């Protein structure tokens, strides 16, 4: 696939044996990990490779070597070596500082301690000190430092909850359960006496697979599966403590097996510049060859009469010496100052990003951070943005937002917005307390929210907190609590609700589990009045088809559901049915029989559930908000206007991803969907080919379509036979949603687009599962979120909120692109102007290799005389104000397409410089044909400096005090230098030929005539070209509007660059995989197919009793700090 190798991929087939409490027999990978770009040993070779992969550095190294050959260099041995060393040292220091800062940030969270037993005494150790075979203890809230097999836990039935959002982006907690054979091992003595071994598969990248066997001395072997394994990067939740045996460490953990090596990134501008430097080198060789031919012709014609030169006859090898001499003479045609200038300019641009108060997140006091400055201009050319969902677009906080009960919507009226944006509508409680006709419906609705779930309450004094594997369930229970129906206690067979000043106990008879196929969850309860009742919550599609004909408020609720879905809220329908004793007993007998079935038990259970989940009476629906970060919809809308395409890559479920896509306006209600769900390569290929065929002429063009694909199908879609067709289909859609992806699949998607589409890609995420795609994309952006710092530490740029991406790209990106490209073009221009004059001078000096300009004047040309305009262009140039760039995102297309910097533009600039050099040499030479060569030399260089500085003024679009200071100051600096320099000798013994030159030149009337005439002749064509207003661009219109402070511009017409969306009738030929209806807002996050069923889970808790297991955690804490 052309995919880059991971950091360290280990042979999967190589099994391993881990001995318990025998550390000397376990020799495996250490747990110390560094993802820094350089190490102590790799810095020098890797850094030198990076630097000399730049064509300019490689060329000047070549010139430095040539200059060491005796009697070849007309400019000395060290005139190129010294600047090159300075460039390498400055760049090296910059790389070391950036990488060291990254390393400090990476190691900042590393001191997290874990308990490890040694000689019956617990020790607190750092992550890097954990080894394979160690028995570790982690407490609630801690991240796991390695892949661990669970031994026991503080929870009933030896279960524990882990948050895996770092790995797969899912918000719901996962349940893991220890083996029954180890569940009772809970003391230091038991752990220290544990004897045996674990045989398991070798390290691999598959999160959901694990094959192993536990051999305890004196006991039968026991199989270990993925339900007993806690992976590195997962966080322990709602569990006081766990014990585990480490099986994989360091780069052999499944998380690191999904990681990829940190790449060396170079911007597109740098790559184009490198190519053009190679072309300039070829041009230099042509100039050297022409000069050698000219020298041979001149020597053959006039050589015998030049007795005054004193030249000796040369043999044939002198031709090659002449070639080398002319290469060294013209080598400054390639701008060595460009590299240093760009380093300075980009570093200051990075500081501007770091200092931007608009990208300062005050709540956490986090500023944006440019972790590298080499990709600034790449921010201005982004075409595809690959975004994570959880924690990147959302706050990862579920809140009960709205509901509809008995056909009345609540939470839809204007009300004070609370900080948490939770449900707030006093009308609901008013209707409940004032005997409204819907009072009983409201009461039953709230009872259902308080009873139908798997949440566990925990008391801390008078406060009650809720622990749940599903954030949706927790939000609903909290919402009911806020409305006065407080879930207070759970026992294995009942739940207690406090409401209306009374306690109500519901007996839990059965839990009908949630699954993606069923899209619903039910509980059968006996109410406090003795009534048998089935409560159900689920998707509208499955609830509505099971409603009784007597059910009321069906149409009203459906209307409200559509309204909730348009707002991007996660909806659930709420319904119930009363059961008779006979119905329940008959069903219970069937249920108990199905529970003993060996084959296809899950399908049999679902069929059994269906037999009783029918003839529902609808109560209403809930709307949960997975709260988006501030300004996410507006940011996405502006990025779409800027011709940036956004792909959503998430490990979460399809329903959740689609829901969020509607919330953030990535999807719209009228946008058709192409859904790819297949279980085989053949089915995937057939589905993709069919959709490509149905698109017909629209294939390859951007259409108003959304493509939705899951991880299983994507595995086949990335097969080499299918991936090209899949990419063509994806590129034909305006939005792409990829769900249930592993971290490696995220990186593969980014690499697919990066490798096959000539466009700049950007990946943004906040979790460890996003690191692969962040490193793979041209530009990686990390968000400082709630999932740790892994994404930030591996990114190129770090921001605190997704909305900050708008200014990072549309303002800083566009500005940096304009500044860097103008800096590069100007450096090429000014070097070609000066050093092509040496070629013209060769025609009048007999191609002798003589230089026209004084050596120190040549050396200071780039360093002093023309450096300020270059740096000013690179730091302060603006195409227009930031307000305009944000108001008119369409301006981004100018930098995105690269029309202002490409091979054509660069060579137009070089040809322009070629013409200017011709004028700057021959016009003064003809004017002063009777003057000496030193006067002509100084006058020519004076005119060059003036012309080049004025050319910088013509290139400047945003004049400020620094621009004036740089341009006019540079001209003045040359005048002062020339005047002072002509009086150096003999006081300072250098350049005696310059003595008295200032008095002669400044007193010459021809000089002052040419001072005004020559630059005007050179630049008149440029002025005419810039003043051409026959076809105005959007940028020119906006700049004109800024200067005149006119009315706002309507970009919807003349300057709309987006291709029109395909009309609906053009899409009517699409297959049934296209979904034209408004997608429902259903989404529910819950554990499925866990090692322990939801019914077993709720029956294992009794919150009315004290938790004796917690005492061990307390003892542990006391022992390690004694």
N, C-alpha and C positions, 0 to 999 in steps of 0.2 A: 504493500500500500504506500510505500514511500514514507512510512511513519517513522519518526525519530525514536531512537531507543530510549527505554526508561533509564532511570538512574542506575539501578543494578537489578536486572531481571535474572532470577535464579531458575535453574532447571526444575520444572514442576514434578517430573517423574522421580526425582531423588527424594525418597522418604527419609525421615529422621527419627531417632530414638532419644527421648528426653528422660533422664533419670531424676527421680524425686529425692530431694535432700542430699544429692551427691554432686555438688557443683564441679568437682575436679573431673568428672566424666562428661560434662557438657561443655563442648567447645564450639561456639557458634558466633555469629555476627554480634558485634557490640551494639549498644542502643544509642550511641552518640551519632547524631545526624547534623550535617551542615549543608545547607542549600546555597551557600555563598557562591558567587561567580568564580572566585579565585581561592586557592589554598597557598600555603607557604611554598610548596614545591611547584605548583602549576602556574604561579603568577607570571614568572618571566617568560616561559615559552608561549603561554596562552596570550599574554599581553602583547608580546612581540608579533605573534601571528596576527592578532587583531589590528595592530598598527600598520604592519607592512602589507596587509591585505588592502590597505588604502593605496591607490595607485600613486598618489603624490609622494607619500613617504617612501614607497619602493623606488620611485624615480630618483628622488634626492639621495637615497642610499647608493644608487648606481652612479650618480654624479660624484658623490664623495669618494667612491672607489677610484673613479677616473682621475680625479684631481690629485691622487697620490702618485700617479705615474709621472716621473721626472720630465720636465721640459714640455709638458703638454698643456697644462692649465694656464691661460692668460690671466686668471684671477686669483691665483694662489691655491694652497692646499687645504686651507681650513675655512674658507668663506662659506661653504655649504655645510660642513660637518658641525660647526658650532651651532648654527640655527636649528639643525635637525636634532641635535642632542637636547637643546632647550625645549623643543616641541615634545620630544619623547618624555622628558622628565616632568614637564608640566602636566601632560596627559596622564602619565603614570601616577602622579600624586593625586590627581582628580579621581582616577579609577580606584585607587586604594582607599581614599576617604569615603567614596560612595559605597564601596563594598563593606568597609568596616562599619559604617553607620547601619547598613542593612544587617550585618551580623549582630550588632548590639541589639537592634530591634527584635531580631529573631530569637536571641537568647534571653530577652527580657522576661518572658513568662516561664522559662525553663526551671526556675527553682522550685516548682511545685513538688511537694514531698509525698512519698508513699511509705507505708510500713513494710518492712521486710524482716522476717524472723531470723535471727542468727544466735545459735546456742541458747534457745528458749527465751531470747530477749529481742524485743522489737526494735528495729532501727529505722530512723527516718533518712531516706536516701533521695537523691536527685534522679531524674529520668535517665540520665546517661549512665548511672551506676547499676541500672537494672539489667540482669542477665537472664538468658534462657534457663529455665528450671527453677528460678526463684519463685517463692510463694509470696505474693504481694497482697496488701490490703488497701483498698481505696474507699473513701467515704463520700457521702452525698455531695454532688456538685463538682467532684474532681474528674479530670480527663484521664483516660487510660493511657499509660505511657508505652504500651506494647500490646501485642495480641495475647490474650489471656484466656485460659480455660477456667470457667467458673467452678469453684469448689462448693461454696455455701454463701448464704446471704442472711441479712437481718429480716427479710420478708417471709411471710408464710409460704410454705412449699418451696423454699429456697429459690424464689424468683427474684428478679431485679429489673428495673427499668433503665434503659439507656437512650440517650438522644443521639441520633445518627445524622443530624443535619450537616455535620462536617463532612460526611461521606456521601450521602445521597440527596441532601437538601430537604428531606421530609420532616415535617413539623411534629408528626405524632411520635410518641415514644414507643420503643420496641421492648418486648418482654423476652428475657432470657431466663432459663431455669437450669440449676445445677442438677447433676445426677443424684438419684436417691441414695446411691452408695456413698456419696461424699457429703450429703446435705447436713449431716449431724456433726461434721468435723468443724468445730468452732472455737477451740481453745488453743493456746500456744503449745501445750503439751501434745495435743492431737496432731497439730500441724507439723511439729518438729519430728514426731515419730512416724509420719507418713512415709511409707516405703513402697517402691514400685517403679513403674516407668510408663511413659506415653509414647506410643508409636503413631505417627501421623504423616500426612503427605508433606511434600516439600513446599517451600514458600511459593505463592502464586498470587495473581491479581484478582481472583474471583471473590467478591465480598460475601456472597451468599452460599459459598461451598466450603465445607471442611469435612475431612474424613480422618478419623483417628480412633485409637483404641486405648483405653486405660487399663493397665495391669497393676492391680494392688496385690501385694503379697498376701497369700492366704485366701484370696477371693477370685471369683470368676472374672474373665475379661468383660469390659463394658464398652459399648460403642459410644463414640463422641461425635456429635454433629454440629452444624452451625448454630443451633439453639443454645449450645453451651459455651460459645466463644464470644468474648468481648473484644472488639477491635481497637487498635490504636486510633486515637482521635475521637472516640465516642465518649460521651459524658454521662456519668452515673447520676440518675435522677430518682427522686422519691424513694430512695433506698438508703438506710443509715450507713451500711457498710457491706462490702463483699470481700471474699477471699478468692484468689485465683492463682493458677500456675502459668507462668510465662512460657509461651511456645515459639513465638517469633519476635525478634527485636530488630531495631534499626531499619536498614534498607530491606530487610526480609519481611517486614510487616506488610499486610495486604494494602494498607494505605500507601506506603512508600513504593510498593510494586506497581501502583497506579500512577506514580509520579514520573515526570519526565525531566531530563537534564536541562538545567537552565541554559537557554540559548544565547548566542552572541547576536544581538539585533543591530541592524543598520538601516537607516532610513532610505526611502526611495530617492530622495534628493542626493544623498551621499553616493548612492549607486550610480545615478546618472552622472554626477560630477566625476566619479572614478572613470567611467567610460570616456567622458570627454577629455579627461586628462591623458588617457591613452591616445586619443585621437590627436590631441595637441602634441604629444610626443612624436607621433608619426609625422606631423607637420614640421616639428623641429628637425627631424631627420631629413626631410625633404629640403628644408632651408640649409642645413649643413651640407647636403649633397650639392645643391645649387651653388653654394659658396665655394665648395671644393672644385667644382667644374669651372667656376669663374676664376678661382686662383690659378688653376692649371692653364686656362686660356690666357690670363694676364701675364703669367710668368713666361709662357711660350711666346707671347707677342712682344712684351716689353722687358723681359728679364735680363737680356744682355745689355740693355742701356741703363739699368738701375745700379750702376757701380757705387752710387753714394749710399745705398742701403747696406752694402757689405754682406749680402747673403751668400752662403755657400751653396754649391750645387747639391741638390738632394737626389737621392736615389728613389726608386719607385715606392719603397715603404712609407715615404713622407706623405703619400695620399691618405693613408690610414691615420697618421698623426694629425693631419689637417682635419679629417673627419672628427676625431676626438676633440680637437681644439675648438672647432665651431660648435659642437654639441655643448661643450662647457660654456662657450661664449653666449649661446642663445638659451641656456637652460633656465634662465629666469623667466622665460616665456610662460612657464608653468608656475603659478603663484604659490610659493612656499609659505607666504604670510597668511594664505587663506586658512590653513589648518589652525594656526594659533588664533586668528581672528574669530573663527567659528567656535573654538573652545570658549573664548571670552564671552562672545555674544550669547551662546546657548546657556552658559552658566548664569548669566544675568537674567535671561528669560526664565530660567527655572526659579530664580529668586522671586521674580514677579508673581509666578504661580504660588509660591510658598507664602507670599505676603498678602495675597488677595483676600480682603476682608469679606467679600461676597461669598467666598468658599470657606468661610469660618463657621463651623457648627458650634454655636455658643453653649448648647446644653452640655456637651462633653468637652468643650474647649479644644476642639480638634481642627487644625488647619489642613488645607490641601498640601500635599508634599510631592514634589518632583524627585523621585528616587534616582532618576537618570536624566541627564540633559541632552543626550544624543538623539532623542526621538521627538523633540519639541515640534518640529515642522511636520512630523507624521500625524500629529493631532489635527492638522488642518486638511488632511486628505482622506479621512476615514469614510468608507462607503458602507461597511457592514459592522454592526454592533451585535455581539453575542452576549446576552445577559442572563445571569442566574435569576431566580425568582425570590426564593426565601431569603430575607435579610438584605436583598439588593433592591428589589422593587417594593417589598413589603417590610413592615416593622416586625414581622413574625409575632404579632399579637392579635389574637382573636377576640372580638367584642360583639356582644349581643346588641344589634343595632335597631332592628325593627321587627314587627310581627303583625300578623293579621289573625283576628279571632272572631269567629262567627260573622265573617263578611265585613268587619270593621278593621281598618288599618290603623296601627299605632306606631308612633315614632316618626311619622311623616310630616308632622306640623313643625313650623319654625319654633325652636326653643334654644335656650342658652346652650352653647356648645361646651361640654365639659372637656377637661384636659385629656381624658381617656376616650372621648367620643362615644361613650356607652349610651345604652337606651335611656331616653329621658322623655317621657310623655305622661303627665299627670292625669290625662283623660282616662287611661286604662284603670288606674286605681279608683278614680271617681266613679266610673261605671260599675266597678266591683262593689264599692262600698255603698252606693246609692240605689241598690236593687234595680239596676238596669236589666232589661229583658235578657241580656246576654251574660248575666252574672254567673250562672251555672257553667256556661261554656268557658268563661275566663278561669273559674276555679278548677275545672277539669284540665284545662290547658296547662296551667301552672303546676298542678299536681303531676301531670305527665312529664314535664321538664324536670321535676325534682326526683322522679322515680325511675324513669326509663334511661338508664346509663350505667356505666361501670366505674364511676368516680368514687374515690375513697376520701372521706373527710378526716381532717386531723385537727384536734383542738390544742390550742396554746392559751390556756386561761379562758377568757371569754371570746377569743378570736378563733374563727374556723377557717382553715385553708383547705383547698381541694387539690388532691393529687390525681392526675388523669393521664392516660396514655393518649387520649385524643384532646387536642386543644379546643375542638368544636364543642365537645361534651362539657368541658370545663366552663366554656363561655355561656352555655345554656343554663347550667346549674347556678353559675354566678348571677346570671340575669334573673332567674327565678328568686334567688336570695334577695336581690335588690328590690324585688316586688313583694317581698314579705313571705315567700315560701322557702324556708331555710332547711336545707338538707343537713341534718345534724349527726346522724349515726348510721352505721351499717353493721349488721351482723351477717353470719353466713346465710340466713334465710329471711332477712327483713331489712327494711330501711325506715328511718324515722324522720318525719317532716314536722317542723314547727311552723304553724300558720294560724293567723287569726286568734293568737293567744292560746292555742291548743297544740297538743302533740298528736300526730297521726302516724300510726305504724302500719305499713303495707307489707304483707307477707310476700316474699319473692318466691314464686313457684318454679318458674323456668325462665331462662334467658335464651332468646332466639337470636343467634349471633349475626353481626353485621358481616357482609362480604361485598366485594365489588360487583359480583354477579347479582346478588339480592338487592343491593343498594338501599337496604333498610335494616333496622334493628328493632326487635320487639321484646317485651317482658310480659309474662303472665303473672298477675298479682291477685292477692285477695285483699280487697280494700278494708279499711277499718270497720265498715258496715257489714262485712262478710260477703260482698259481691265479688264474683270472679270476673276479672276484666283483663283484656289484652291491650296494652299500650304499644303504639308503633310510631316510629319517626323514620322518614326516608325521602327518597327522591319523588318528585311529583309524578313522574312517569309510571312508577310502580305502585304508588298509593292510589292514584286516580283510577287505575284499571281494577282495583280491588274495592272500590267504594260501593256501598249499598245504594240501591235505588232510592232509599229514604233519606240519604245524606243531603244535608242542606248546605247552602253557601258555596256551592261548587264553582259556579261561574265567577262570583265575586273574588274568591280566593285565587282562582287561576289568573284573573286580571292583575291582582296584587303580586302574584309570583312573577309575572312578566315584567312588572314595574321594578321589582327587586333585582331581577336578572339584568335589566338594562343598566342598573346602577352598579353592577358587578358584585352584588352581595351573594353569599353562599346560603342557599335556601334549603329548608327541610319542611316537608309536610307533616302535620301532626294529626293523628287519627286514633280511634279506639273502637273496641267492640266488646259488649258484655257477653259472657259465656254462661251456659248452663252447666250444672254439675255433670250431666250426662255427656255433653259435648266434650268437656275437658277430660273426663275419665277415658272416653274412647280414644281421644287424641293421645293422651298420656301413655296408654297401652301401646299404640303405634310407635310413639317416640322411644319408649324403652326398648322395643324390639329393634328399631333402626340403630340404636346406639351400640348394639352388639354385632352389627354387620361388619364383616372384614373387608369386603371388596366394595369400592366406590361409596364409602361411608359418607363423605362430604356431600355428594350428589343426592344420596338417599335422605340425608338430614334436610337438605334444602327442599326436597319434594315434600317431606313431612311437615316442614314449616308452612309451606304453601297451603296445605289442607286446612289450616286453622286461621291463617292470615287472609281473611276475606270478609266481605260485607261490612267494611269499615264505615264508621260515622266520622266525617271530617270535622275537626275542631278549628283548624287554621294552619298557619305556616310561620316559620321563623326565618329571620334574615340575619346572618352573621357576617361581619366585616373583617376580612383579613386585611387589617389597616395598611394602606399604602403609605409609603413615606411621603413627606410633603412635596407637592408639585410634580409628582411622577407623571400624571396624565398630560400636564402642560409641557413637561420636558420631552416626553415621547412625541407629542404632536409637533413640537418645534423641530425635533430631530428628523421626523418624517418630511416636514417641509424643506429641510436642508438636504433632501435627497439621500438621507442615511437610512439604510434598511436595518430593522431590528429583528433578530432571531432570539426567541426565548428558549433557553436550554435548562431543563430542570430535572432533578431526580424525583420530583413529586408526581402525584397522580395526574391523569389526563384531565379529569373534571376540575381539579384545583387549578391547574395551569390555564385552562380555558377561562375559568372564572376570573382569575387575576388579569388575563389578557383583555377581557371585557372591562374590568375595573380601570385599567390604566389606558384604555382607549386604543390599545394595539389592534384589537378586533372591534368591528362595528356590527350592529344588528343586521345590516343588509349584506354583509360580506359572506359569500359562499365558502364552505369548508371542503377541503380534500382530506379525507381521513385514511391513513394507511395503517392497517392492522392485519398482519399476516403472521403465520407460524412457520413458514418454510420459505426457502429461497425462490422456488418456482412460483409460489403464490405472490410473493413480494414483487418479483420481476413482472409477472402478468399484470398486477395491479398498477404498477408504475407505467408500464408500456401503454396500458389502456388509457390512463389519464393523459399521458403525453399525446397519444393519438387523438383523443377527444379535444385537446386544446388546439391542435392543428397549427394554423398560422400564428396563433397567439403564443406558441411555445417559444421561450427565449425572450419574450417581452414581458414587461412588468404588468401584471393584471391585479385587479382588486379581488384577490383570492387569499385564503389562509390554508396553509398546509400543516396538518397535525399528524405526528408520527410518534410511536412509542419505541422504547429501547429494544424490545425483541425484534420488531420489524426493522429498526435501524441497523441491527447487526447484519441482516441480510442485504439491506439497501447499500451498505458500504462494501459489499463484495465487488471484486474488480469487474465482474461482468455487468453489474447493475448500477454502480455508483455514478457513472457519467449520466445515465438517464435520470437517476434520482436528482442529481445536481441541476440538470436542465429544468426539471419539474419544480424544484425548490426555488430556483432563480426566477421562475415565471410567476411566483407568488409574492404578494406584498408583505405578508407576515408568515413566519415559520415558527411552529411550536414543536419542540422535541421533548417528550416526557419520559419519565422513568429511565433516565440515562445514568450510566456510571461515570465517574470522573474521566476515565479513559475515553469513553464515547464522546463526551463533551469536547475533549481535545482533538479527537479524530474529525468531528464535524468542522471545527475551526480550521484544521489542517487541510481538509478537503476544499473548502472555499479559498483558502490562502494559496493553495497550490495550483488551482485550476482557473481562478478568476483574477484578472489584472486589476485588483482593487486592494485598498488598505483595510485590514480587519482590526477590530478592537474587541477585546473580551473584558467583561466586568463582572466581578463577583465578590463575595465577602467571606466565603468559607474555604476550608481546606480542600473540599471537593471541586473547587473552581481553579485550583492552582495550575493544573495541567493546561486548561484552555487559556489562562492568563499568560502563561509562558509561551504557548504556541502562537498566539496572535501576534501581528505586527506590533501592536501596542496593548499592554496589559494594565488594567486599572483595578485596584483593590479598594474595597470599601471597609472602613474601620467600623465593623459591626459587632454583633453579639456572639459571633461564632469564632472568636479568637482572632489572631493577627496573621494567620498563615497566608491568606490571600494578599494582605497588605505587604507582607515581608517578601513576597515573590513577584510583586508588581513593578511596573515602570512608573506609575503615578498612583498616589493614594488620595482618596477623597472620603468625606464623612457621609455624604448623602448622594443618592442617585441624581438628584436635581442639579448637583454641582457639575455633572457631566456636560450640561448644556453650555455653561460658560467656558469650561475647559476646552471644548471643541470649537464652538462657534466664535469665541473671542480669542482666547490664548492660542488655540490651534491655528486659526486664520491669521492672526497677527504674526505668529512665529513663522508660518510658511512664507508670508510676504517678506518678512525681515531676512530670513535665511536665504531665500532665493535671490533677493535683490543684492544681498551681501556677496553671494557667490558670483552672480553675473557681473557685479561691479569689480570684483577682484580680477576676474578674467579680463574685463575690458581694460582696466588701467595697466595691467601687465603687458597685454598685447600692444597697447598704444606705445609704451616706452621701448620695449625690447624689439619690436619690428623695425624701429628706427635704426637699430644696429645693422639690420639687413640692408636698409637703404644706404647707410653710411659705407657698407662694404663695397657698393658700386663705385664709390669715389675714392676709396683708399686702396684699390687694387686687391681686394679680398685678402688683405694681409693679416686679419685677425685683430687689428687695432680696435680698441673701444673708443666710442665717441665721448661718453660722459666720464667725468672724474669718478674714481672708484668709491670714495666715501659718499659722494652724492647718489650713486647707484644704490649703495647699501642702505642709505637713510630714506630712499624713496618710499619703500613700503612701510618702514618702521615709524617714520615721523611725518613726512610730507603728505602722504595720502591715507594714513591710518585712521585719522579722526572721522572723516566722512564715511569710511567703511563701517566703523564701529557704531556711528550714529544711525546709519541706515539699519544695522542689525539689532539695535536696541530700542530706538524710539519711533521707527517708521510705523504708520498706521494707514491701512487702506481706508478706514472710516472709523467713526467712534464706536465704542462698545454698545452704546444704546441702539445704534442703527443695526449693528450686527445681530443683536438679540431681537430687535423689532422685525427685521427682515431676514429670517433664516436662509432665504434663497441665495443670499450673498455667499453662503458657504460653498456653493457649487463652483465658484471661481477658483478657489484653492483646491477643491476636491478633484476636479478634472485635470489639474496640473497644466492648464493652458498658459500660465504665465512663466512656467519653467519646464522646458523640454529641450530636446536636441535642436529643434528648429529655432527656438528663441535664443538659445545659447550661441548658435552659429550666426544668427543675425547680429547679435551683439559683437561677436568676434570680427565679422566683416565690417561692421561699423567702426570698430577700433582700428582695423586694417586701413580703412580709408582715412581716418583721422591721423594715423601715424604718417601716412603719405603726405598729407597736407602739412603736418607739423614739422616734417623734415625739409621737404623740397621748397615750400614757400619761404621760410626764413633763409634757406641756403641761397636761393635766387636773389632775395632782397639784399643779402650780405655776401655776395659772391667774392668780393675783394677783401673781406675780413679774415682774420686768422681763425683756425679751427677751434681754439678755446672760446672765442667770443661766440661763434656759432653754436658750440656745445652748450654754453651756459644759457644762451637765448632760447635754444630749442627746449632745454629742460624746464626753463621758466614757463614757456608756453604750454608745455605738457602738463605741468602742475596746475596752471590756471584752468586749462581745458578740462582736465580730469575732475577737478573740484567743482567746476560749474556743471559738468555732466552729472555729478552726484546731486546737485541742486535740482536738475531736471528730473531725476529719478525720484526725488523726495515728494511724497504725496501729502505728508503732514508736517508742515513747517513749525518749528518751535525754536526756543532760544538755543538749544543744543545744536540744532541744524545750522543756524547762523554762525554760531561759535566755531563749529567744525569746518565749515566751508570757507568762510572769510578768514578764520584764524589760520587755516592751513596755508592759504596764499600768503598771509602776512609772515608766517613762520619761515617759509622759503625765502622771502625777501630779506628778513633779518639774518637768517643763516648765511645766505649768499654774501651779504654785506660784511658780516663779521668774519666769515671764513676766508675772504680774500685778503684779510690783514693778519692771518695766523703766522705765515712765514715771514721772517726767519725766527720770530719769537718762539713759535712751536714748529719744530722741523718736520712738517708734513705738507704735501701738495705745493711745492714752490711755483708750479705752473699757474696756480690760482691767484698769485700776487697781482694786485691792482685790477683784477677783472671787474670788480663792482663799479669802480670809477669809470672804466671804459664803457661798460654795458649800459649803466644807468644814464650816462651822458649822451648815448647814441640816440638820435631822433628816430632812426629806423626801428629801434627796439620798442619805443613807445607806440609807434604806429602799428607794429605787429602785435603789441600787447593787447590791443583792442580788435584788430582786424582778424588775426589768425584764429582765436577762439570762436569769433562770430562765424567765420567761414566754416569751421568744423561743425558747429552745433546748430547752424541754421536749419539743416534738414531735420534734425531731431525736434526742434521747436515746431516746425511745420507739421510734422507727423503727430506730435502730441496735441496740437490744436485742431486736428481734424475731427469734426463733430458730425460727419455724415451719418454714421450709425452709432447711436449712443448705447452703451451697455447699462445694465442695472446698477452697477457700481457707480458709473458716472452720474446717473440720475440721482442716486442717493447722496453722493458727494455734493452735487449741485443743490439738492434740497437742504443739506446741512449748512452750506455756505449762505443760502438765502433764507434759512429758517422758515421754509415754506410748509405747506400742508403735508400730511402724511401720505405716503405712496400706497396705492392699491396694487399689490403684486399678483392679484388673481387673474389678470388678463395678459397684457403684453409681455410681462416678464415671468410668467409661470413656466418653469422649466420641466415640471413633472409631466410625463406622458399621460394622456387621459386614461382614466380607468376603463377597462373593457366594459361595455354595456352588458346588461343582463341577457339580452337576446343573443349576444354572441357566445354566451356560455351555456346556452340551453342544451347543447350537444353533450355536455359532460355527463359522466356515468352517475350511477346511484350513490357513489362515494361522496358526491358533492351534497352538502347539507345546506339548503337555502333558508330553512326556518330559523327564527331567533333561538339561539341556544339557551337551554335552561340554566338557571343559576345554581343547580344542585352541586354541592361538593361536601364531602364529609370525610374527615381524616380519622381513621380507626385502625387498630391492629387487626390484621387478617392472618389466618392460618398459623397462629403462634403455637409455641410448644405447649402452652396451657390454654385451654378454651376460656372464653369470656365468662361462661357460667362458673367454671372451676375457680376463676380468678376472684369473682365477687364473693363466692362462698368461702374463700380462704381468709376473709377479714372479719374481725369483730372489734370495732372501734370503741365498744363500750367497756372493753377490758384494757388494763394497763399492758404496755408492751415490755415484757421481761427481757427481750433480746437486746434492747437498747443499752442495758447495763454493761454489756461487753464493750460496746463502743466507748462508753465513758471510761471504763477501765483501761482501754487501749490508750486513750488520750492522756490519761494520768500517768501511765507507765512510761510513755516516750518523752515526757517533759520533766520527769523527776530528776 
